[in-house]
Structures are given as structure tokens and as C-alpha cells.
């Protein structure tokens, strides 16, 4: 073994050690922590500022929710996948909707052609939602729905199914993503202009406060911001910037911050840089606690808690040598667990090629279960707490995110930062920088720019039968024939009138879905009031 002095950055082989994100130092010492006070900045698990986690016992009392994201084709096919995952030990459902559903188009709309059931499950009406959750008792299962522009409609459909099952809405647990601002920044499945869309977000907050108090009315998503190419610091900053906008808008709506603060949840990416990702989750948790207590003046300690779901990085998966994705996903999932996630989805190794097969989805679930039951990391609360490198990275990410938040405030808030294109430009530049590093080989991607193989990938992939779209359209046609069209039109008129009157539209939408008004019809009623958003080109 080589003897080295404290400043030596070389490894045992004599080659330069790989530089990390913390300045390239080979190791860290107490003086690298920038004078941070352990009691003030770390504290104990379950205590402000929650750097070490929001629960005193961590995973010793309860493991994270293993919530596998699923949905494709028809509602009945997705129901079969849900039942399979539940039988294999998943502890929460997470619904993927197809693109037409996400942007408020029925399956028979001309623009939906070729997209029905492709990227998720097709949902047109209460009939589909019934089939999606057939035989699944919603009062006993936690469900997350990745839906934004049409979140009020899909949430109303979910509640309507629960009512048909005889469930008490006040006992339902789950989350609707409902994070429309990140759609303008990173994802693109918006419908209405930002101000109108923000109003619909707060409508859900108010409705859930009254009717479903245990339901999370939002999951503020940094995941898609990271998938668009952001850095870890940008992911924290733009996510919390969006969250501040939602909190302030809901307070302006007349709700007390402690009426809804404990139910604000988050969704972050578990990316490749193992140590940086652990630190990212800790930095976000500490920063949010300070924002809620000091900036927003929340009094309830539960309002200060940063509760988050994590998903492993889809953009990190490669079509080349897809089996290597299992290793990537394992490291990313472990980072999320060490970072204190309350809920986790692990991507399947074949998702760079298609939606996951049943076999690949099972491997992804087993990855979580192996971490939970075999690794031992759940036996100690915050096992990485106090590690010099982790704490230095946590402080650096927190400071970088705070700098971005200061810039956002100077622009007039997150809505203005989006309208001006600031957030989009920052992410685009970060994505460009990363792509340049990959293309020059400075950033190694195994199997892509180093350690390539000439052999073609031969992995079985899930194929969506084109017949599914025809069946879905025919089913929708039959529904329109047998439903009471007079009641449907009356309900749609109420939705439109309520929107024009600037009243909460959720009760009207709830009534409309119960008479089998469709997702597209309700969306069109709102389009007539709000119009559609057309993004300006960001350069």
C-alpha cells in the first residue's frame, strides 16, 4: 500500500483519483464543513431542521412504501399488472396515464391517434376508472397518480370509484401529482395558461381539505426537472421554488398554511452520483423546513417536514447493454433510501427500450426488497449522518439552491421565472453541458462511450397491440350511446359556469364524472373558459 501525505490526491495505482462534485478533494475533514454546527444544522432524526430524516425511528418502525409505477394499454390490462405487483409485495400503487389522458383528449380525438394506451393507461370515463381498480379496495391501498393538467378530473374519477366501493373519502390515502408549473419548465403536458392552471391546483387543495383530509393534494416534482437535464442543485431549487408558489397561492386563496402544509409532498429523482444524491435529499429536507418555518411562518412541525417519493433516473438508463441498468437502479435506489425517502419506485432494466415487461418490473421490485431486507441499511437511522463528505456536499447543494431561490425571488417568483424562460434556459444549459461531457468522454457512460459491445441487444420488450386503440374507441362510442346525454350536458354546463364564476370547480367536476362525462369533454368545458397555452420559444 502506498504511503501518502494528507494532501495527496492520487490512488494506490499512482493514477489521479477521479474528481468528485465537492472540489475533487480526496477526503474531507471537520474544517471542510464551513463552520456548520452539528446541533443546529444536523440535530436528531425527527427533529427540526430534519436533515437526518423526518421520523425519529427512520425505517426501524416502518419501511418506505414500495410504489411501482405501472399502467399501459386498457384499464383491464393495467388492473392485471396492479394485481400482480400487489401479489409480489409492492405496498402502494402508482398510475401511469397515456398521453391523451394527460392532455385532456378522449381516445377518439384525432390528435390521440397512435397514442392511446402507449405511454400509460387510457382513461376516458368513470367506466375505465372502475375497471382500473376492479377488485382493489381503495380504502386499504395507497395510490399515487402521475397526472397534472387533468388532475382535477382524474382525482374526481378516483374518488367516484371509491364512493362506489363504499369507501369513506376521509380515509383515503394517496397522492395526485397536480404539479403544473414543472410542466411548463420541463415536461410539456399542460393545457391551460399558467394562472388558470394554478387556480385548478388550489381548487384541489381546498377540495381535499374539506372532503379528503388524508389525501396529498400535490406532489411537487423535481423528478422531471432532473430528467430534462438539470443539475442536482437546480432540481432542489426549482422544485422548492414551485412549492413556494403553490403554498403562497393557496394561502392567498384563504387557507391557513397549517391547514394544508402537512399534506404537501414531493417527488425527486434518484440519479447516478451516489454521494451527491444522498446529500441532495438531505439538503432539500433542511431547506424546506426553514422555508416553511421562517418564510411562510407555519406553526405546525408537520408542515415543516419534507416528505418525498423518489424514482430512479429514467434518463440514466441505456438501450446499450440494458442488463447494466440493474446496477444503476440498485445504486440509485440505495441513495434514495440512505437519503430518507418515504416512498420509492425502481425503474425496470428494459425501460430505455419500451414499457417494462412483467419480468423486468419484478426484478425492479425485488431490488427494493433486497435493499430493505438484506442490506441492513434500514436498521440504523441515518447511517451516513456526520460523514464529512456527505455533510460538505449537503451544505454545498443547500447553498447553491438558495442562490437560485434568491434569483427567482428577484424575478418576481416562480411563475414569472417560468414566463420569462429563466428556469428553462438554466436547465437547457445544464443539459447541454452534460451532453458535451458525454460526447467528449469526460463523463463516462458504461456501454455508451466506453466498454461498448458490438453485439445487438436482444431483450424481450413489451409491445402494445394496435387493436387496443380500436377497442378503446369502440368502448367509448358505446358509452356515449347508452349514457343520459341530457344529464351529461347539464353537468358540463355547470362545470363551465363554475369556472367562469371563479368558483371551485372540483365539486362540479365530481358530479360530471359520476354521470359519465368524459375526460375530454370536461377538459373542453374548461378550455372554453381558460383557453390553451402556447409556449414561446426559449432561446
C-alpha positions as CSV (number, residue, x, y, z in Angstrom):
1,X,0.0,0.0,0.0
2,X,1.4,3.4,-0.9
3,X,2.1,5.8,1.9
4,X,0.8,9.3,1.1
5,X,0.7,12.6,2.8
6,X,-2.7,14.3,3.7
7,X,-2.7,16.4,0.6
8,X,-2.1,13.6,-1.8
9,X,-4.9,13.1,-4.3
10,X,-3.5,10.0,-6.0
11,X,-4.8,6.5,-5.6
12,X,-2.8,3.4,-4.8
13,X,-2.2,2.8,-8.5
14,X,-0.4,6.1,-8.9
15,X,-3.1,7.4,-11.2
16,X,-5.0,10.6,-10.4
17,X,-8.2,9.9,-8.4
18,X,-11.5,10.7,-10.0
19,X,-12.7,14.2,-9.1
20,X,-16.0,14.4,-7.3
21,X,-18.5,17.1,-7.1
22,X,-17.0,18.5,-3.9
23,X,-14.0,20.2,-5.4
24,X,-12.1,17.0,-6.3
25,X,-10.7,16.6,-2.7
26,X,-9.7,13.0,-2.0
27,X,-11.1,13.2,1.5
28,X,-12.7,15.7,3.9
29,X,-12.1,16.9,7.4
30,X,-14.1,18.7,10.0
31,X,-12.7,22.1,8.8
32,X,-14.3,21.4,5.4
33,X,-17.8,21.7,6.8
34,X,-17.7,25.5,6.7
35,X,-18.3,26.1,10.4
36,X,-21.6,24.3,10.4
37,X,-22.9,23.5,13.9
38,X,-23.9,19.8,14.3
39,X,-26.7,20.6,16.8
40,X,-28.1,23.4,14.8
41,X,-27.7,22.1,11.2
42,X,-28.0,18.3,11.8
43,X,-29.9,17.8,15.0
44,X,-31.6,14.5,15.6
45,X,-33.8,12.4,13.3
46,X,-37.3,13.5,13.6
47,X,-36.3,17.0,14.8
48,X,-36.0,20.4,13.1
49,X,-34.4,21.0,10.6
50,X,-34.9,17.3,9.7
51,X,-31.5,17.0,8.0
52,X,-31.3,13.4,9.4
53,X,-34.9,12.5,8.5
54,X,-38.4,13.4,9.4
55,X,-39.1,10.4,11.7
56,X,-37.1,9.6,14.9
57,X,-37.1,5.9,14.2
58,X,-36.4,6.1,10.5
59,X,-37.1,2.8,8.8
60,X,-36.8,0.8,12.0
61,X,-40.5,1.4,12.7
62,X,-41.7,1.4,9.1
63,X,-40.1,0.8,5.7
64,X,-40.6,3.1,2.8
65,X,-43.6,2.4,0.5
66,X,-42.6,0.3,-2.4
67,X,-44.7,2.0,-5.1
68,X,-44.0,0.6,-8.6
69,X,-45.2,2.9,-11.4
70,X,-47.4,1.0,-13.9
71,X,-50.0,1.4,-16.5
72,X,-50.4,0.6,-20.2
73,X,-53.0,-0.3,-22.8
74,X,-56.5,-0.6,-21.4
75,X,-57.7,-0.3,-17.9
76,X,-58.2,-4.0,-17.6
77,X,-54.7,-4.8,-18.7
78,X,-53.3,-2.3,-16.2
79,X,-55.5,-3.7,-13.4
80,X,-53.9,-7.1,-14.1
81,X,-50.4,-5.6,-13.7
82,X,-51.5,-3.8,-10.4
83,X,-52.8,-7.1,-9.0
84,X,-49.6,-8.9,-10.0
85,X,-47.4,-6.3,-8.3
86,X,-49.6,-6.3,-5.2
87,X,-49.3,-10.1,-5.1
88,X,-45.5,-9.8,-5.3
89,X,-45.2,-7.4,-2.3
90,X,-45.5,-3.9,-3.7
91,X,-47.1,-1.8,-0.9
92,X,-48.5,1.1,-3.0
93,X,-49.9,1.7,-6.5
94,X,-48.6,4.3,-8.9
95,X,-50.6,5.0,-12.0
96,X,-49.1,6.0,-15.4
97,X,-51.6,7.6,-17.8
98,X,-51.3,7.7,-21.5
99,X,-50.6,11.0,-23.3
100,X,-54.2,11.7,-24.5
101,X,-55.4,11.4,-20.9
102,X,-52.7,13.7,-19.7
103,X,-53.6,16.5,-22.0
104,X,-57.4,16.1,-21.9
105,X,-58.2,14.3,-25.1
106,X,-60.5,11.4,-25.4
107,X,-59.3,8.3,-27.1
108,X,-61.4,9.0,-30.2
109,X,-59.9,12.5,-30.7
110,X,-57.9,12.8,-34.0
111,X,-54.8,14.0,-32.1
112,X,-55.0,10.9,-29.9
113,X,-54.5,8.6,-32.9
114,X,-51.5,6.3,-32.3
115,X,-51.0,7.3,-28.7
116,X,-53.9,5.5,-27.0
117,X,-52.5,3.2,-24.2
118,X,-48.9,3.7,-25.3
119,X,-47.2,5.6,-22.5
120,X,-49.7,4.6,-19.9
121,X,-53.3,3.5,-19.4
122,X,-56.1,5.1,-21.4
123,X,-58.8,6.6,-19.2
124,X,-61.8,8.3,-20.8
125,X,-64.5,7.9,-18.2
126,X,-65.7,6.5,-14.9
127,X,-66.2,3.2,-16.7
128,X,-62.4,3.0,-17.4
129,X,-61.5,4.1,-13.8
130,X,-63.9,1.4,-12.4
131,X,-62.1,-1.2,-14.5
132,X,-58.6,0.1,-13.5
133,X,-59.3,-0.5,-9.8
134,X,-61.6,-3.5,-10.1
135,X,-61.2,-5.7,-7.0
136,X,-58.7,-3.4,-5.4
137,X,-60.1,-1.9,-2.1
138,X,-59.1,1.8,-2.3
139,X,-59.6,2.4,1.4
140,X,-56.8,-0.1,2.1
141,X,-54.3,0.8,-0.7
142,X,-52.3,4.0,-1.1
143,X,-52.4,5.2,-4.7
144,X,-50.3,7.8,-6.5
145,X,-51.4,9.3,-9.8
146,X,-48.9,11.0,-12.1
147,X,-51.3,13.5,-13.6
148,X,-51.2,17.3,-13.8
149,X,-53.2,19.3,-16.3
150,X,-56.2,16.9,-15.9
151,X,-55.5,16.2,-12.2
152,X,-58.9,17.6,-11.1
153,X,-60.7,15.2,-13.4
154,X,-58.7,12.1,-12.6
155,X,-58.9,12.8,-8.9
156,X,-62.6,13.1,-9.2
157,X,-62.8,9.8,-11.1
158,X,-60.7,8.1,-8.3
159,X,-63.0,9.5,-5.6
160,X,-66.1,8.4,-7.6
161,X,-64.8,4.9,-7.8
162,X,-64.0,4.9,-4.1
163,X,-67.6,6.1,-3.3
164,X,-69.0,3.3,-5.5
165,X,-66.9,0.8,-3.4
166,X,-68.5,2.3,-0.3
167,X,-65.2,3.8,0.9
168,X,-65.0,6.9,3.1
169,X,-63.2,9.6,1.2
170,X,-61.9,10.9,4.6
171,X,-60.0,7.7,5.0
172,X,-58.4,7.5,1.5
173,X,-54.6,7.9,1.4
174,X,-52.5,8.7,-1.7
175,X,-51.3,11.5,-3.9
176,X,-52.2,13.3,-7.0
177,X,-49.2,14.9,-8.7
178,X,-51.0,18.1,-9.6
179,X,-47.7,20.0,-10.2
180,X,-48.5,22.0,-13.3
181,X,-45.6,24.5,-13.1
182,X,-42.9,21.9,-13.8
183,X,-44.9,21.0,-17.0
184,X,-44.1,24.5,-18.3
185,X,-40.5,24.1,-17.3
186,X,-39.6,20.5,-18.2
187,X,-42.3,18.1,-19.4
188,X,-44.9,19.8,-21.6
189,X,-48.2,18.2,-20.8
190,X,-50.0,21.4,-20.0
191,X,-53.3,22.6,-21.3
192,X,-54.3,25.9,-19.9
193,X,-52.3,29.2,-19.3
194,X,-50.3,29.2,-16.1
195,X,-52.6,31.4,-14.0
196,X,-55.7,29.4,-14.8
197,X,-53.8,26.2,-14.2
198,X,-52.6,27.5,-10.8
199,X,-56.2,28.1,-9.9
200,X,-57.1,24.5,-10.6
201,X,-54.2,23.4,-8.4
202,X,-55.6,25.4,-5.4
203,X,-59.1,24.1,-6.2
204,X,-57.8,20.6,-5.4
205,X,-56.1,21.8,-2.2
206,X,-59.4,23.3,-1.0
207,X,-61.5,20.3,-2.0
208,X,-59.2,17.8,-0.4
209,X,-59.0,19.8,2.8
210,X,-62.8,19.5,3.1
211,X,-63.5,16.1,1.7
212,X,-60.3,14.0,1.8
213,X,-58.0,15.4,4.5
214,X,-55.6,12.4,4.5
215,X,-55.0,12.7,0.7
216,X,-51.9,14.6,-0.5
217,X,-53.3,17.2,-2.9
218,X,-49.9,17.7,-4.6
219,X,-46.6,16.0,-5.2
220,X,-44.2,18.8,-6.3
221,X,-42.0,17.1,-8.8
222,X,-38.3,17.7,-9.3
223,X,-38.0,14.3,-11.0
224,X,-39.0,15.7,-14.4
225,X,-36.8,18.7,-14.0
226,X,-33.8,16.4,-13.5
227,X,-34.9,14.2,-16.4
228,X,-34.8,17.4,-18.6
229,X,-31.1,17.8,-17.7
230,X,-30.9,19.9,-14.6
231,X,-28.2,19.7,-12.0
232,X,-28.9,18.4,-8.5
233,X,-28.9,22.0,-7.2
234,X,-31.3,23.1,-9.9
235,X,-33.6,20.2,-9.1
236,X,-33.8,21.3,-5.5
237,X,-34.2,25.0,-6.3
238,X,-36.8,24.8,-9.0
239,X,-38.8,22.2,-7.1
240,X,-38.8,24.3,-3.9
241,X,-39.5,27.4,-6.0
242,X,-42.6,25.7,-7.4
243,X,-43.6,24.6,-4.0
244,X,-43.4,28.1,-2.6
245,X,-45.6,29.3,-5.4
246,X,-48.2,26.7,-4.6
247,X,-48.1,27.4,-0.9
248,X,-48.4,31.2,-1.4
249,X,-51.2,30.8,-3.9
250,X,-53.2,28.6,-1.5
251,X,-52.7,31.0,1.3
252,X,-53.9,33.8,-0.9
253,X,-56.9,31.5,-1.6
254,X,-57.8,31.8,2.1
255,X,-56.4,28.6,3.6
256,X,-54.1,28.7,6.6
257,X,-50.7,27.2,5.8
258,X,-51.1,24.7,8.6
259,X,-54.4,23.6,7.1
260,X,-52.6,22.1,4.1
261,X,-48.9,22.3,4.8
262,X,-48.6,18.8,6.4
263,X,-50.1,17.3,3.2
264,X,-47.6,18.9,0.7
265,X,-45.4,16.1,-0.7
266,X,-42.5,16.0,-3.1
267,X,-41.2,13.7,-5.9
268,X,-37.4,13.7,-6.6
269,X,-35.1,11.9,-8.9
270,X,-32.5,9.4,-7.6
271,X,-29.7,10.0,-10.1
272,X,-26.3,8.5,-10.7
273,X,-23.9,10.4,-8.4
274,X,-24.3,8.2,-5.3
275,X,-23.0,10.6,-2.6
276,X,-24.3,13.7,-4.2
277,X,-27.8,12.2,-4.4
278,X,-27.8,11.3,-0.7
279,X,-26.7,14.8,0.1
280,X,-29.4,16.3,-2.2
281,X,-32.2,14.7,-0.3
282,X,-30.8,15.9,3.0
283,X,-30.3,19.5,1.6
284,X,-33.8,19.7,0.3
285,X,-35.3,18.5,3.6
286,X,-33.3,21.1,5.6
287,X,-34.1,23.9,3.2
288,X,-37.8,23.2,3.1
289,X,-38.0,23.1,6.9
290,X,-36.5,26.6,7.1
291,X,-38.7,27.9,4.3
292,X,-41.9,26.7,5.9
293,X,-41.0,27.8,9.4
294,X,-39.2,31.1,8.7
295,X,-40.5,32.3,5.4
296,X,-44.1,31.1,5.5
297,X,-44.4,31.1,9.3
298,X,-46.0,27.7,9.6
299,X,-46.6,26.7,13.2
300,X,-47.3,23.0,12.9
301,X,-44.0,21.0,12.9
302,X,-45.6,18.6,10.4
303,X,-45.8,21.5,8.0
304,X,-42.0,21.7,8.1
305,X,-41.5,18.1,7.1
306,X,-40.2,17.4,3.5
307,X,-42.0,14.1,2.7
308,X,-40.9,12.7,-0.6
309,X,-41.2,9.9,-3.1
310,X,-38.2,9.1,-5.2
311,X,-37.8,7.3,-8.5
312,X,-34.6,6.1,-10.1
313,X,-33.4,8.1,-13.0
314,X,-35.1,7.1,-16.3
315,X,-32.8,9.3,-18.3
316,X,-29.7,7.4,-17.0
317,X,-30.9,4.1,-18.4
318,X,-29.2,2.9,-21.6
319,X,-30.5,0.8,-24.5
320,X,-27.0,-0.5,-24.9
321,X,-26.3,-3.4,-22.6
322,X,-29.6,-3.0,-20.7
323,X,-28.7,-5.5,-18.0
324,X,-26.2,-2.9,-16.7
325,X,-29.3,-0.8,-15.8
326,X,-29.9,-3.2,-12.9
327,X,-26.7,-2.0,-11.3
328,X,-27.5,1.7,-12.0
329,X,-31.0,1.3,-10.5
330,X,-29.7,-0.5,-7.4
331,X,-27.2,2.3,-6.6
332,X,-29.8,5.0,-7.2
333,X,-32.4,3.2,-5.1
334,X,-29.8,2.8,-2.3
335,X,-29.1,6.5,-2.5
336,X,-32.8,7.3,-2.1
337,X,-33.0,5.0,0.9
338,X,-29.9,6.5,2.6
339,X,-31.4,9.9,1.8
340,X,-34.6,9.1,3.7
341,X,-37.3,8.6,1.0
342,X,-40.8,7.8,2.3
343,X,-41.7,6.1,-1.0
344,X,-39.7,4.6,-3.9
345,X,-40.1,3.4,-7.4
346,X,-37.3,1.5,-9.1
347,X,-37.2,1.5,-12.9
348,X,-37.0,-1.7,-14.9
349,X,-33.9,-2.5,-16.8
350,X,-35.7,-2.5,-20.1
351,X,-37.3,0.9,-19.9
352,X,-34.8,2.5,-22.3
353,X,-36.4,0.2,-24.9
354,X,-40.1,0.1,-24.0
355,X,-42.6,0.0,-21.1
356,X,-41.4,-2.7,-18.7
357,X,-42.3,-6.4,-19.2
358,X,-43.7,-8.2,-16.2
359,X,-40.4,-9.9,-15.6
360,X,-38.4,-6.7,-15.7
361,X,-40.9,-5.0,-13.3
362,X,-40.5,-7.9,-10.9
363,X,-36.7,-7.5,-10.9
364,X,-37.1,-3.8,-10.1
365,X,-39.4,-4.6,-7.2
366,X,-37.0,-7.3,-5.9
367,X,-34.2,-4.7,-6.0
368,X,-36.1,-2.7,-3.4
369,X,-36.9,-5.7,-1.3
370,X,-33.3,-6.8,-1.3
371,X,-32.2,-3.4,-0.1
372,X,-34.9,-3.4,2.6
373,X,-34.4,-6.9,3.9
374,X,-30.9,-8.0,3.1
375,X,-28.6,-4.9,3.1
376,X,-29.0,-3.9,6.8
377,X,-29.2,-0.2,5.9
378,X,-32.7,0.1,7.4
379,X,-31.5,-1.0,10.8
380,X,-29.8,2.3,11.6
381,X,-31.4,5.7,11.4
382,X,-29.5,8.0,9.0
383,X,-26.4,5.8,8.9
384,X,-24.5,8.4,6.8
385,X,-25.1,11.3,9.1
386,X,-22.0,13.1,10.2
387,X,-19.8,11.8,7.4
388,X,-17.6,14.7,6.4
389,X,-18.1,14.3,2.6
390,X,-21.9,13.9,2.9
391,X,-22.2,16.9,5.2
392,X,-20.0,19.0,3.0
393,X,-22.0,18.1,-0.1
394,X,-25.2,18.7,1.7
395,X,-24.1,22.2,2.6
396,X,-22.8,23.0,-0.9
397,X,-26.1,21.9,-2.5
398,X,-28.2,23.8,0.0
399,X,-26.1,27.0,-0.6
400,X,-26.4,26.6,-4.4
401,X,-30.1,26.0,-4.2
402,X,-30.6,29.1,-2.0
403,X,-28.7,31.2,-4.6
404,X,-31.1,30.1,-7.3
405,X,-34.1,30.8,-5.0
406,X,-32.8,34.3,-4.4
407,X,-32.6,34.8,-8.2
408,X,-36.2,33.5,-8.6
409,X,-37.4,35.9,-5.9
410,X,-35.6,38.8,-7.7
411,X,-37.5,37.9,-10.9
412,X,-40.8,38.1,-9.0
413,X,-41.4,34.5,-8.1
414,X,-41.5,31.2,-9.9
415,X,-44.4,31.9,-12.2
416,X,-42.5,34.9,-13.6
417,X,-39.3,32.9,-13.8
418,X,-41.1,30.4,-16.0
419,X,-42.9,33.0,-18.1
420,X,-39.6,34.8,-18.8
421,X,-37.9,31.5,-19.7
422,X,-35.3,31.7,-17.0
423,X,-35.8,28.3,-15.5
424,X,-36.0,26.6,-18.9
425,X,-32.7,28.3,-20.0
426,X,-30.8,27.2,-16.9
427,X,-31.9,23.6,-17.4
428,X,-31.2,23.6,-21.1
429,X,-27.6,24.9,-20.5
430,X,-27.0,22.2,-17.8
431,X,-28.3,19.5,-20.2
432,X,-26.0,20.8,-22.9
433,X,-23.0,20.8,-20.6
434,X,-23.7,17.2,-19.6
435,X,-24.2,16.0,-23.2
436,X,-20.9,17.7,-24.2
437,X,-19.1,15.9,-21.4
438,X,-20.5,12.5,-22.6
439,X,-19.7,13.1,-26.2
440,X,-16.1,14.1,-25.3
441,X,-15.7,11.2,-23.0
442,X,-15.1,13.4,-19.9
443,X,-18.2,11.8,-18.4
444,X,-18.2,8.0,-18.8
445,X,-21.4,6.1,-19.5
446,X,-20.7,2.4,-19.4
447,X,-21.6,0.7,-22.7
448,X,-22.2,4.0,-24.5
449,X,-18.9,5.9,-24.7
450,X,-16.7,3.3,-23.0
451,X,-16.8,-0.5,-22.8
452,X,-19.1,-0.8,-25.8
453,X,-20.1,-4.2,-27.2
454,X,-20.7,-4.8,-30.9
455,X,-23.4,-7.4,-30.3
456,X,-27.0,-6.3,-30.8
457,X,-29.3,-6.1,-27.8
458,X,-31.7,-9.0,-27.6
459,X,-34.1,-8.2,-24.8
460,X,-37.8,-9.2,-24.9
461,X,-39.9,-6.0,-24.8
462,X,-43.5,-5.2,-24.1
463,X,-45.4,-4.5,-27.3
464,X,-48.8,-2.7,-27.3
465,X,-51.3,-4.3,-29.6
466,X,-52.6,-1.6,-32.0
467,X,-56.0,-3.3,-31.6
468,X,-56.2,-1.8,-28.2
469,X,-56.8,1.6,-29.6
470,X,-59.7,0.4,-31.8
471,X,-61.3,-1.4,-28.8
472,X,-60.9,1.7,-26.6
473,X,-62.5,3.9,-29.2
474,X,-65.4,1.5,-29.7
475,X,-66.0,1.2,-26.0
476,X,-66.1,5.0,-25.7
477,X,-68.6,5.1,-28.6
478,X,-70.9,2.7,-26.9
479,X,-70.7,4.6,-23.6
480,X,-71.8,7.8,-25.3
481,X,-74.8,5.9,-26.8
482,X,-76.1,4.5,-23.5
483,X,-75.5,7.3,-21.0
484,X,-78.0,10.0,-20.3
485,X,-76.8,12.7,-22.7
486,X,-79.1,15.4,-21.2
487,X,-77.6,14.9,-17.7
488,X,-74.1,14.9,-19.2
489,X,-74.7,18.2,-21.0
490,X,-76.2,19.8,-17.9
491,X,-73.2,18.7,-15.8
492,X,-70.8,20.1,-18.4
493,X,-72.7,23.4,-18.4
494,X,-72.3,23.6,-14.6
495,X,-68.5,22.9,-14.9
496,X,-68.2,25.8,-17.4
497,X,-70.4,28.2,-15.5
498,X,-68.5,27.4,-12.2
499,X,-65.2,28.1,-13.9
500,X,-66.4,31.4,-15.4
501,X,-67.7,32.4,-11.9
502,X,-64.2,31.8,-10.4
503,X,-65.6,29.3,-8.0
504,X,-64.0,26.0,-7.0
505,X,-64.7,23.6,-10.0
506,X,-63.9,20.4,-8.1
507,X,-67.5,19.8,-6.9
508,X,-68.9,20.4,-10.4
509,X,-66.3,18.0,-12.0
510,X,-67.0,15.4,-9.3
511,X,-70.7,15.5,-10.3
512,X,-69.9,15.4,-14.0
513,X,-67.7,12.3,-13.8
514,X,-70.5,10.5,-11.9
515,X,-72.9,10.9,-14.9
516,X,-70.1,9.6,-17.2
517,X,-68.9,12.9,-18.7
518,X,-65.5,12.1,-20.3
519,X,-62.1,13.5,-19.6
520,X,-62.0,15.2,-23.0
521,X,-65.5,16.7,-22.6
522,X,-64.7,18.2,-19.2
523,X,-61.3,19.5,-20.4
524,X,-63.1,21.1,-23.3
525,X,-65.5,22.9,-21.0
526,X,-62.6,24.4,-19.2
527,X,-60.8,25.2,-22.5
528,X,-63.8,27.3,-23.4
529,X,-63.2,29.4,-20.3
530,X,-59.4,29.4,-19.9
531,X,-58.2,28.9,-23.5
532,X,-55.0,26.9,-24.3
533,X,-51.4,27.8,-23.5
534,X,-48.9,28.1,-26.4
535,X,-45.3,28.2,-25.2
536,X,-43.0,30.9,-26.5
537,X,-39.7,29.6,-27.9
538,X,-37.0,29.8,-25.3
539,X,-33.5,30.6,-26.7
